[in-house]
Amino acid sequence: MWAIRRTSIHLKSRALNSSTSRVRYVNSEISGCCFESCNGESRGKLLDASMCSKRLCNTFVPSKSCLKAHTFCSHAGAEHDDVFPVLRAQQGAVEEAASGVEMDDALILEPEITLGESLVDDTEADVGKEKTHKIKAPSGMTRAILADTRLPVSRALEKWVEAGNEVTLAEVSTNILYFRKRRMFSQALQLSEWLESSKITELTESNYASRVDLIAKVRGIVEAEKYIQQIIPKSLRTEVVYRTLLAACVTAVDVNKAEELFSKMKELFPISCFSCDQLLLLYKRTNRNKIADVLSLMKRENIKLSSFTYKILIDAKWQSGHISGIERLLEEMKSDGLEPSMHILASVAKSYLDSGLKAKAEAVLKDMEGGDLTENRWACRFLLPIYGSLGRADEVERIWRECESNPDMAECIAGIQAWGRLNRIEDAEAVFSKLLRVVRRPSSKHYSLMLNMYADNKMLDKGEEVVKRMTESGVTITPPAWHALVNLYARGGEVGRAESILQKGLGGRRGMHLLGAFLSILDAYAEKGDVQNAERMFLKMKRTGFTSSARPYRSLLYAYINAKVPAYGLRERMKSDNIIPDQKLAGLLARASKLDGLGVNKDI
């Protein structure tokens, strides 16, 4: 094992200086804000104060996903290739928010990363049994880095060595994993930069791929691309590295960059299922008309569809309300020798539920449960939210009894979602109390569960209490929480405040949670029949590149329908954006066509 000892190699000689990497902080211009009582006059101050966390604020472009994280593949098998852990293939974890479809509850519960795991085939993990990925408690080095987050990681390591400690490669690996797991990507990137500058080990393609992933998360796609072209040796600019950048482009919903990179990869490497899945994921979110083109390409190249490919296709059919298409895909999947995973079955159950086929949905849930829930307990995290959506309080009670005595984090999250959907707020709050005991350091992801529940039930005061609690606890507010805050105020009737939060909290970032926040505000204006503000929000989304799917048009049509005014020229606007109406959108167009009062409106 390599080690850097104080007696042999001083870290100052290894470029450990303050210029290595600078951490980012929340804008301090609102640091003087304070809390007051949660009445109408103080709500603005309350939200401003929630943006004043003194903790480190990492730049993050989100992935149930995904939720969540997109992934890169590692084929490396060296002892320390897992210094930069490989992200799990959970591309489906976050795109539900982008399309306006409910986020897959089960997928968001999966661990974000797994150490040293190879994803050669990019298939979903076997979910027949529960898998746990535990990370050790913070080490002395970790505590030294976190002791003063104003210091660059390099300087913290200097002080650590000056105190008589040593920095080993194994401990660097553990710390990068620790920071990745907690989405502290800035610290993980600084450790990665230090590892490269210290030259204590020769970097592999896996190491470089992980570095690209971190740069994309912290500094953006352009900087990650520059790193590949300017820093990585040509011999190590492998498909793994480019796959990582492609996944980052998809995460950022950068269609042009993703397509450009895919074309370049076709010239450099054989086309892989992973790369095609990334495009499918992108088009499922932005332009489902292009999915057929990717499938045709896969057929021409004899690329076999993976379980994850089927998951994407089934979700796309679900979004379109195409039940027969989902059932046909299930049959094709089985004929290919692939068994539907728990994630896929959950999507199928939800598609039946959305189409009003409750009996079919419950049949799928019973199949997921198996004969013995005690032996198949991992199914609980999938079953609870869906039974909550079905309104089956008896089933939620039965399944929760199986978990109640010793629930894990995933089961607590599922329980909160289930009780929230049943409007049993006190039960959800009781489960949240359990969650706070299970999770040592709750993150904004956990608080977002309660914010979304209070938003769904238009309980603005309760939601503001959660915001206050988060801020007083020093919890860094991440994009999922900003989205939840936007939901809270948009559904609570304070749409102007929701827009303010969107502007302040998410700024110019892109990603699933930004799109979801836009949609929440657009939906709020649509519900009021406020056509002028709905069109204004729609235009903002268009300028940001988020109107290349049917979902925003659906909300805009609701605005016109609720206002009882004709939407002249909307069909032509959709055609210019290459939007082909799905079943729901076609129904709304038919309703809107009758709003003229003088007969059918041919111009819609």
N, C-alpha and C positions, 0 to 999 in steps of 0.2 A: 504494500500500500504506500502510495506516495504520501509524503508529509512535508509540510513546511515548518521547520523548527526555528525557534528564535535564535538558536546557536549557529545555524547554518545559512539560512536564507532570510534576510530581513525583507519584510513586505514592502518597505519603501522603495527598494530596488526593483520591485515588480510592478511599478506604475500604479501603486496604491496611493493615489492622490485625489484631492478634492475635485479635480477636473474629470474624473472617470465618468461620473454620471450624476446628474442633479435630479433630486426628487421634486415632485410637483405638489403643490398645495392648493387647497381651496382658495379662491379669490378672497382676499382679506378685506375688500372694501365694505363688506357687510358684517365685519366681525364685531361691531358694536351693538348688534341687535340683541334684544332680550325678550324673554317670554312675559306675557301678561295673561290675565284670565282669558279664556277662550270665548270671547264674545265676538260679535260681528266686527267691532272696530279694531280688534287686535289680531284678527286672522292674518292680515298682511305681515305683521311683525312676527307672528308665529312661524309662518313659512319662510320668511327671510332668515330667522334664527336657525331654522332647520338646515340651512345651507352653510352654516358657519362652523361645521365640525373642525376641531383642531387636529383631528387625525389625518393621516396621509390620504389623499384622494387620488387614486390611480386612474389614468385615462383608460377607458375600457369601451371597446366596440363589441357588443354582445352578438345564443347560441344562445322542452322542453325543453326545447328545448329548450338555450339554449338556449337557458336553458341552458341558451346553453352552448357548450363548446363545440366548434368544429375540430377536425382532427387531422393529423398527419400520420403517415405510416412509417414504421421503423423495421428494417430488416436486419439491423445490426444485432450482434450477439455478444459483443465484447463485454467484459466485466463491468465497465463503467459507462457503457453506452446509455445506461438509464440515469446518468447524471441529470439529463433533461428528460423528465418522464413524458411518455407518450400519452396524448390526450385520447380519451375514449371516443369511439365513433358514435356520437349522438347528434348527428346533424339535424335530426328531426325534432330536437328539443325546443327550438325557439321559433320556428317559422310559423307556428300557428298564430302567434300574435301578429305577424306580418300580414297574414291573409285574413285576419279578422275572425278566424275560427278559434274556438277555445283551446288553450294550450293543453297539450297532452300531460295530464297530471302525473302519470307514471314516469315519464321520461325525465321530468325535472328532479326526480328523487335519486337518480343515479349518481354515483361518484363522478366528478368531473374528469379525474385523471386516474391512471393506474400505472404503477411503476414497472417499467421494463416490459410492458405488454405489446406484442406485435399485432398489427391490424392488417395483415397482408391481404385478406379477402374482404375486409371492411364489412363483415357481417356482424349482426348484433349478437351479443353474448347469449349463451344458453341461459334462459331464465327459469329453468326447472328447479333451480335451487338458489338460495340467497347467497350473494357474494358480498364479502366485506373487504374494504380496503382501508386499513387503519394506518394512521400516521402517528408517529411517536410524539409525545409531549415536547414542547419547545426545549431545545438544548441550550447550553450556556451561550453558544455563539448566537443562536436565535434571539435570546433575551438581550444580548449585547447589541445586536443590530436594531432591535425594537426599543431599546432604552431611550434613544434620542433620535426620532425619525427625521429631525432636521439635518442630521449628519448623512453624507453619502455613505453607502454601504462600505466603500473602500476605506474610508476613515474609521468606521466602526471596527473593521477588521484590523486596522493598524493598532488601534487602542487595545483590542483583544490580544494581540500578540505581545504588545508592550507590557501587558499585565502578566506575562509568563505562560500564556496558552499557545496552542498550536492550531494550525488550520490544515485539516486533512481533506483529501479529495472526497472521501466518503461523507464527511460532514457537510461539505459544500453541496453535495448531491442531496442530502437530507434536507438542507435548508431551502434549496430551490423547490423541492417537492412541497415543503411546508408552505412556502409563499404562493406557489401555484394553487395549491388546494384552497387557499384562502383568498384567491383572486388578487393577491398583492403582487401584481405583475411588474411593477416598477422595481421592487426589491429583487425579484427573481431575475429581471433583466440586468440589474447592476451586478449581481453575483455572476451571471453569465459573462458579462463583459470582463469582470475581474479574472474569471477562470481563463479566458482567452489571453488576456494580457500577462498573466502569471506564467503561462507556458509550462504548467506542471503536468500536462498531459496533451497528447496529440488529439485534436478534435476530429470527430467522425462526422459522417453525413447526418446521423441522428442528432448530434450536438448542434450542427449548423441549422438543421431544420427547426429545432426547438428555439434557437436564437431568432430565426426569421419569424416564428410564431409570436415570440415575446415582443419583438420590435413592432410588428403589425398591431399588436394589442395596445402598446404604450405610445408609439410614435406615428403609427399609420402605415397604410399600404405603400405609399411612395418611398418612405424610408426603408421599409423591408425590401423593396425591389432594388433600391440602391445598394443595400448590403449584399445582396446576391451578386450583383454585377461587379461591384468594386472590391469586395473583401473575400468572398468565398472563392477558393481556388477552382479553376475550371474542372479539374478532375473530380471535385466533390459537389459540383452543381448537378446533382442527380435528380431523378424523378421525385424522390422523397422531398427534396427541398422545394421543388416547384409545386408539388401537391400541397405543401403547407401554405405557400403563398396563394394558391388557388382557393383553398378553404378560407383563408382570410378575406379574399375578395368577395366570396359568397357571403360570409358573415357580415361584411360591410354593405351588402346588397349593391355592389359596384358591377353592374351588368357589363358595361363596356370593357372594363379591365379584365373581368373574368373570361369573357369571350376571347379577348385578345390573347390572354395567357393560355387558354385552352388550345387555340390555334397554334401557338408556338410550341406547346408540349406535343402536339400531334406530329410536328416536324422532327422533334428531338427524341421522342420515346414512343414505344408501342402504346396504344390507347389502353387505359386500365378502367376497370369497373369503378374504381374509386373516383376517378376524374369525371366519368359520366354521371355518377351519382351526385357529384357536386353541382354539375349543370342542371340536373333534374331538380335538385333542391332549390336552386336559384329560380328556375322557371316555374316551379310549383308556387313560388312566392310572388313572382313578378309577371309571368306571361305563360300560362299553361298551354297556350297554342303551340309553343315550341317543344313541348315534351315529346311529341310524336317524332320530331326531327332527331332528337337524341336517341330515342328507341330504335329508329331506323339505322342510325349510325352503329349502334351496338349490334344490331342484327347483321349488318354488312361485315363487321369486324369479328363476328363470332364471339362476342363477349357475353358470357353467361350472367344472367341477372342474379344478384345476391339477395339475401333476405332484406337488407336495407333498401335495395332498389324497389322491392315490392312494397315495403313500408311507405316509401315516398309516393309511389303510384296509387296505393290504397288511400292515402291521405288526400291526394289530389282528387280522386273520385269522390271522397267524402265531402270535400269542399264544394264540389259541383252537384252534390245530392244524387249521385249516380249509383244507386244501390246495386243494380244488376251488374254494373261494371266492377264493383267491389267483389261481388260473389264470383264473378268470372276470374278475377285476379287470384282469388283464393284457390280456385280449382287449378289454375295454371301453376301456381306456386307449389301445390302438392304434387302435381305431375312432374315438376322439376326436382322432386325429392327433398323439398324444403318444408319444414313444419312451421306454421305461423307462431311467432314468438308471443309472449304475453303483451308486448307493446302493440303488436299488430292486432291481436284479438281485442285489446282495449279500444283501438281506433274503430274496429268493425262494430263493436257494441255501441260506441258513441254515434256512429253513422246511422245505425238503426234507430237509436233514440231520437236523433235530430229529424228523422223522417217519420216519426210517430209510430214506429214498429216496436213497441215496448216489449211485446212477448218475445220477439226475436232477440232483442237486446238482452233480456234476462236469460234466455237460453245460452247465449254466448258467455255471460257472466258465470253461469253454473258450470260451463265447460272449463272456464279459467280456474274456478275454485277447486275442481277435482273432487275426489271422494272424501278427503279428510283435510279440513282447513288447518288443523294443527300441524300436519305434515307439510302442507303447502302454504305455510303462513305468509310467504313472500307475496302471495297474491293479494293479501289484504290491502296493500298500498295502492293497488290498481282498482280493487272492487269498491272501496269506500266512497271515493268521489263520484263514481258512476251511479252507484245506488242512491247517493244523495241527489244527483240530478234526476233520477227516476222518481224521487219522492218516496222512496221505500225506507221510511224511518225504522221499520222493524228489522230490515236486513242490515242497516247501518248499526243498529244497537247490537244485533247478534255478532257481527264481525268485530265491532269495537271491543266487545267483551273478551274476545280472543286476544286482543292486544293490550287491554287496559292496564293489566297488572305490571307489565314490563315493556312498554312501547319503545321502539327505536325512533330516530328522528323522522324517517320516511313515513312511518305509521302515524306519528303525530301530525305531520303535514297533511296527510290524507284525511285524518280525522277532522282537522279544522275545516278543510274544504267541504267535507261531507256535511258536517253540522251547519256550516254556513249556508249551504244550498238548501238545507231544510229550514232555514230561518230560526234555528235553535242556537241563538247567540250565546247564551250562558254556557251551553255544552261546549261550544267552540272555544270560549274563553277558558274553560277548565282544561281543555286539551292544550291550549297555548301555554298555560301555567306548567303543565307537564313538560312541554317542549323546552321551556326555559330551564328546566332542571336537567333535561337530557343533554342539551347543547351547552357546552362550557362557556362559549363566547358567542351569543346570538349575533347574527349579521342582519343587514337590512333585508336580505332575502326572507328571513323568518318573520320579521315585522311586516313585510309586504303582504304576507298571508292575511293578517288581520286588517290591514288597510284596504285590501281588495274586498274582504268580506263586509266591512263597514260601508265601503263604496256601493256594493251591490244592494245593501239594505238602506242606503241613503242616510247613514248615521254619521253625520259630519262631525258632531262633537266628540263622539267616541274615537273617530279617526284622528282628530287633532290631539287627543290624549296620547295616542300611539306615537305621533310625530314628536311630541314633547318628550316622551319616554326615550325614544331613539336618540334624540339630541342630547339629553342629559346623560345618557349612557356612553356618549362619544362614538356612536355607531356611524361609520362612513356610509353616506347615502349613495347607493349605486343606481344605475339606470333602471333596474326592475322596480326599485322603490320610488324613483321619480315617476315612473309610469303609474304606479299605484296611487301616488299623490294626485296626479292629474285625474285619474279615475275618481278619486274621492271627491274632489271639488266639482268636476264636470257632472257627476251624477247627483251631487248634493245641491245642484242648482246654481253654483257659483262658477259659471263657465269662464268669466273674465279672469278670476283667480287661477283657474286651471291653465289658461293660456299663459299667464304670468309665470307659473311654475314650469311650464314647458320651455319657455324662453330662457329662464334663469338656470334651471336644473340640467337641461339637456343641451342647451346652446346649439352649436353647429354640428354636433355629432350625428352620425347615421347609425342605423341598426334597427333591429326588431322592436326594441322598446320605444324608440323614437316614433316609429310608424304606429305602434299601438297607442301611444299617447295622442298622436294626431287624430287617429280614428275615434278615440274617446271623446274628444272635443267636437269633431265633426258629427258624431252620433248625438251629442247633447243638443247641438244647434238643429239637427234634423228633427229630433223629438219635439222641439218647440215650434217647428215650422218656420224657423228663422232662415229664409233662403239667402238673404244678403250675406250674413256671417258664414253660412255653410259654404257658399261659393268662395268667399274670401279664404276660408280654411282649405278648401279644395285646391285653390290656386297656390297656396303655400306648399301643400303636399306635392303638387305638380312641379313646382320649382325645385323641390328637394329630390324629385325623381321617384315619388311614391304613388303614382296613379296608373301604373302599368298593369293593374289587376282590376277585377270587377268589383272588389269590395268597396273602395271609396265611391264609385259610381252608385252603388246600392244605397249608401247612406245619403248621397246627394239627392237621389230620387225620392227617398223618404221625406226629405226636407220639402220638396215640391208638393208631394202628396199631402203631407200634414198641413201645408199652407194653402192647399186647394187651389194651386195656380199651375198652369201648364209649363212644362219644361221644354221650351222650343229648342230644337236643334240638338238635343242631348244624344240622340241616336248617332248623328253624324260625328259628334265629339268622341263618342266611344269608338266609332269606326276609325277615326284618325289616330287613335291610340292603340289600334289593333286589338280591341276588346271584343270578344265574341260573347254575347250574353249567355250565362248559364240559366238553369231552370228558374232560380229565384229572381234573377235580374230580368228575365223575360216577363215574368209575372208582374213585376213592378212597372215595367215599361207599358204593359197592357193596362194597368190601373191608371198610370199617368196619362195615357192616351185619351182618357174619358173626362179629363178635367177641363176641357175647353168650354163645355156647357152648350156648344153649338153642334156637337157631334164628335166624331173621332178626330183627334189631332194628328194629322198626317206628318207634322214636322218634328215630332219628338224623336 
